[in-house]
Amino acid sequence: MALTDTLKLSCHKATALIERRELRPLGPAERLGLWMHLRICDHCRAFEKQSRVIETLLLRRSVVNVDSSALEARILTRIG
C-alpha cells in the first residue's frame, strides 16, 4: 500500500479523528490525513466547526454553574 492509500480517510474516520484529537494528540500520519480530508470535504469541516462550538459551550458550562434541573426534568418526562 502506498502512503496515499494510508492518508485517504473516509468521513467516518475523519470525524473520529476530529473527536479523538480533543482527548490526545494525533500522530503525524493521522494529522496529515485529517488535514488533507478537511481540505476537500465540506461536511467534515462543518462537523469540525460544530464540534468546536459544542466543546466551547461545554467548557463554559463547566465554569459557570448552571441550574439545569428543570430542563433535565422536562427531558426525562418526555423520554420516560
Secondary structure as UniProt FT lines:
FT   HELIX           3..7
FT   HELIX           11..20
FT   TURN            21..23
FT   HELIX           28..40
FT   HELIX           42..63
FT   HELIX           69..79
//
